[in-house]
Amino acid sequence: MSTESMEQGGAAGAGEAAGPASPLARVAGIFYAPVATFQSLARRSSWSDWALPLAIGVLSSLVMFLVLASQFDIAAQMRANLEPTGMSPADIERTVERQVAFMQGPLRFVFMGGQAVVYAVILALLSLLFWGGTSAFGGSITYGKTLAVVSYSWLVRILEGVLLYVVVQGREPIRPDRIPSVLVTNPAFFLSVDQADSVMYALASSLNLFTLWTLGLVALGLSVVGRLSRGGAFGLVGLLFGLWLALVVGWAAIF
């Protein structure tokens, strides 16, 4: 074997050894070395590669719900939802009082559990779409690895929750549907209050930088782990995101 071949073999071996080697290390690696993290996942993975990041995501969503609950003006949100129904102001207030009391009682923990289930179900369904899309675009990946790619990528949304917590401290409670206008990472931040119920607001609030970061990581992961071309992976993710935007804008235009 030539010296050049030995050097190439050594370089390949070093490349294979690089990257986070365990699920816990990959949780951290997704933030600072996503390519190496996905390369490591492609070489070796287990069920814990989707279970661990999914569990961390669920727990973080529950923590954010608890710490941010006091910053949400649920009553104002309910009033805004009931006003178009034609109910009298007195009936609206009575309905709001009953619903707020209902949500702040013991059933609050039921809502928390439901949020955890919704988080897991959404990631599972998204993984199903990306899995099928990867195969359709000429890649090769298992559903388990697709779920791992999506679950790792979604961890960056934790940073969004932390940023939101910092920003809302000391502010008046806000309606949940106004959350996108709080963070400067969202184009909805630059829209006026009068535009908050517009189609433009619906579109702008969907173009969050954290959302784009997350989807970029998903595309990168599908490219590396699913052996899909970089253009094909970003095209797939962009296509599905475009369909989502069309649904969001269409819903806002109708309702």
C-alpha positions in Angstrom: 0.0 0.0 0.0 1.4 3.4 -0.9 2.0 6.2 1.5 -0.7 8.3 -0.1 -3.2 5.5 0.4 -2.2 5.1 4.0 -2.7 8.8 4.6 -6.1 8.7 2.9 -7.1 5.7 5.0 -5.9 7.5 8.2 -7.9 10.6 7.3 -11.0 8.5 6.7 -10.6 6.8 10.0 -10.1 10.1 11.7 -13.3 11.4 10.0 -15.2 8.4 11.2 -14.1 9.0 14.7 -15.2 12.6 14.7 -18.5 13.9 15.8 -20.6 13.3 19.0 -20.6 9.5 19.6 -23.6 9.3 22.0 -27.2 10.5 22.0 -26.4 12.9 24.9 -23.4 14.3 23.1 -25.5 14.8 20.0 -28.0 16.8 22.0 -25.3 19.3 22.6 -23.6 18.8 19.2 -26.7 19.9 17.3 -26.2 23.4 18.4 -22.5 23.9 17.5 -21.6 21.0 15.1 -24.7 19.9 13.3 -22.9 18.3 10.3 -20.6 16.2 12.5 -23.6 15.3 14.7 -25.6 14.0 11.7 -22.6 12.2 10.3 -22.2 10.4 13.6 -25.9 9.6 13.6 -25.6 8.2 10.1 -22.8 5.8 11.1 -24.4 4.5 14.3 -27.8 5.1 15.9 -30.2 3.4 18.3 -33.7 4.0 19.6 -32.3 6.4 22.2 -31.4 8.8 19.3 -35.0 9.7 18.9 -36.3 8.9 22.4 -33.8 11.2 24.3 -34.2 14.4 22.2 -38.0 13.8 22.0 -38.2 13.5 25.8 -36.0 16.6 26.3 -38.3 18.5 23.9 -41.4 17.4 25.7 -40.1 18.3 29.1 -38.8 21.7 28.0 -42.3 22.5 26.5 -43.9 21.6 29.8 -41.4 23.8 31.7 -42.0 26.7 29.4 -45.8 26.2 29.8 -45.4 26.5 33.6 -43.1 29.5 33.7 -44.9 31.4 31.0 -48.5 30.7 32.0 -48.7 33.8 34.2 -47.6 35.9 31.2 -50.5 34.9 29.0 -53.8 36.8 29.1 -56.1 33.9 28.5 -59.2 36.0 29.3 -58.4 38.6 26.6 -57.8 35.8 24.1 -61.2 34.2 24.9 -63.0 37.5 24.6 -61.3 38.1 21.2 -62.5 34.6 20.1 -66.1 35.1 21.3 -66.7 38.7 20.0 -67.2 37.6 16.4 -70.0 35.2 17.5 -72.4 38.0 18.2 -72.8 37.2 21.9 -73.7 40.1 24.2 -70.9 41.6 26.3 -72.5 40.3 29.5 -72.7 36.7 28.0 -69.1 37.0 26.9 -67.9 37.9 30.3 -69.8 35.1 32.0 -68.5 32.6 29.5 -64.9 33.9 29.9 -65.2 33.7 33.7 -66.4 30.1 33.6 -63.7 29.0 31.1 -60.9 30.7 32.9 -61.9 29.1 36.2 -62.1 25.8 34.4 -58.6 26.1 32.9 -57.0 27.3 36.1 -58.4 24.4 38.2 -57.1 20.9 38.5 -57.7 20.3 34.8 -54.7 22.6 34.2 -52.5 19.5 34.5 -54.6 17.7 32.0 -53.9 20.5 29.5 -50.2 20.2 30.4 -50.3 16.5 29.6 -52.2 17.2 26.4 -49.4 19.6 25.4 -46.8 16.9 25.9 -48.8 14.5 23.7 -49.4 17.1 21.0 -45.6 17.9 20.8 -44.8 14.2 20.4 -47.5 13.6 17.9 -46.6 16.6 15.8 -42.9 15.5 15.6 -44.0 11.9 14.8 -46.3 13.1 11.9 -43.7 15.5 10.6 -41.2 12.6 10.6 -43.6 10.5 8.6 -43.8 13.2 6.0 -40.1 13.7 5.8 -39.5 10.0 5.7 -41.8 9.5 2.8 -40.5 12.6 1.1 -36.9 11.5 1.4 -37.7 8.2 -0.3 -39.7 10.0 -3.0 -36.7 12.3 -3.7 -34.3 9.4 -4.1 -32.9 9.1 -0.5 -32.7 6.2 1.8 -33.5 6.4 5.5 -35.5 4.6 8.1 -38.4 6.1 10.0 -36.5 5.8 13.3 -33.5 7.8 11.9 -35.9 10.4 10.4 -37.6 10.8 13.8 -34.1 11.2 15.3 -33.2 13.9 12.8 -36.4 15.8 13.5 -36.2 15.5 17.2 -32.6 16.7 17.4 -33.4 19.6 15.1 -36.4 20.7 17.1 -34.2 21.1 20.2 -33.1 24.6 19.0 -36.7 25.7 19.7 -35.7 25.6 23.4 -33.6 28.7 22.8 -36.7 30.4 21.5 -38.6 29.6 24.7 -35.7 30.9 26.8 -35.6 34.1 24.8 -39.3 34.5 25.1 -39.2 34.0 28.9 -36.5 36.8 29.2 -38.3 39.2 27.0 -41.7 39.0 28.6 -40.4 39.5 32.2 -41.9 42.7 33.6 -44.4 43.2 30.8 -48.1 43.2 30.9 -49.7 39.8 30.2 -50.3 39.2 26.4 -52.7 37.2 24.4 -51.2 33.9 23.3 -51.9 34.7 19.6 -49.7 37.9 20.0 -46.6 35.9 21.1 -45.0 36.1 17.6 -45.0 39.9 17.9 -42.9 39.9 21.0 -39.6 38.5 19.6 -37.5 40.5 17.1 -36.6 37.2 15.5 -40.1 37.2 14.0 -41.2 39.6 11.2 -44.5 40.0 13.0 -42.6 42.0 15.5 -42.5 44.9 13.0 -46.2 45.0 12.3 -48.6 47.3 14.1 -51.3 46.1 16.5 -53.9 46.9 13.8 -52.4 44.3 11.6 -52.4 41.6 14.2 -55.5 39.8 12.7 -54.4 40.2 9.1 -53.2 37.7 6.5 -49.9 39.5 6.5 -49.5 38.8 10.3 -50.3 35.1 9.8 -47.6 34.9 7.1 -45.0 37.0 9.0 -45.5 35.1 12.2 -44.7 31.9 10.3 -41.3 33.1 9.1 -39.7 33.0 12.5 -35.9 32.7 12.4 -36.0 29.8 14.8 -38.4 28.0 12.5 -36.1 28.5 9.6 -33.1 27.4 11.6 -35.0 24.2 12.7 -36.1 23.4 9.2 -32.6 24.0 7.9 -31.2 21.5 10.4 -33.9 19.0 9.3 -32.8 19.4 5.6 -29.2 19.1 6.6 -29.9 15.9 8.6 -32.0 14.3 5.7 -29.1 15.1 3.4 -26.4 13.5 5.6 -28.3 10.7 7.2 -30.8 10.0 4.3 -28.1 10.1 1.6 -30.1 12.7 -0.2 -28.5 15.5 -2.3 -28.3 18.8 -0.4 -30.5 20.5 -3.1 -33.0 17.6 -2.9 -33.2 17.8 0.9 -33.7 21.6 1.1 -36.1 21.3 -1.8 -38.2 18.7 0.1 -38.2 20.7 3.3 -39.0 23.9 1.4 -41.9 22.3 -0.5 -43.5 21.1 2.7 -42.9 24.4 4.5 -44.5 26.2 1.5 -47.6 24.0 1.7 -47.8 24.8 5.4 -47.6 28.5 4.7 -50.3 28.2 2.1 -52.6 26.5 4.7 -51.8 29.2 7.3 -52.5 32.1 4.9 -55.6 30.4 3.6 -57.0 29.8 7.1 -56.3 33.5 8.0 -58.0 34.7 4.8 -61.1 32.6 5.4 -61.5 33.2 9.2 
